[in-house]
Amino acid sequence: MVAREFKQLIIFIIIHQKTIECWNESEYQPLIKLLFRESGINPYVINPTSGACGLFQSINCDYELGNVKQQMDWGCNYIKRR
């Protein structure tokens, strides 16, 4: 149980750091809400219907499952392009 909680804490810390790098502190809470809706903040999740994967549910699964830093970089670039 402790290991899982520690792993989740690390995920939140990485998300927070990457949010500040890409946007700013005020975007952290909205991003967390988005990630809860998209993936339950699970960097390993795969949608059984669409095949979308990871934190941002990329249709093409353009990042490595479980790699939170890579997924956050992808999400930053994706959102900035939109």
Secondary structure as UniProt FT lines:
FT   HELIX           2..22
FT   HELIX           25..27
FT   HELIX           28..39
FT   TURN            43..44
FT   TURN            48..50
FT   TURN            54..57
FT   TURN            59..60
FT   TURN            65..66
FT   HELIX           68..81
//
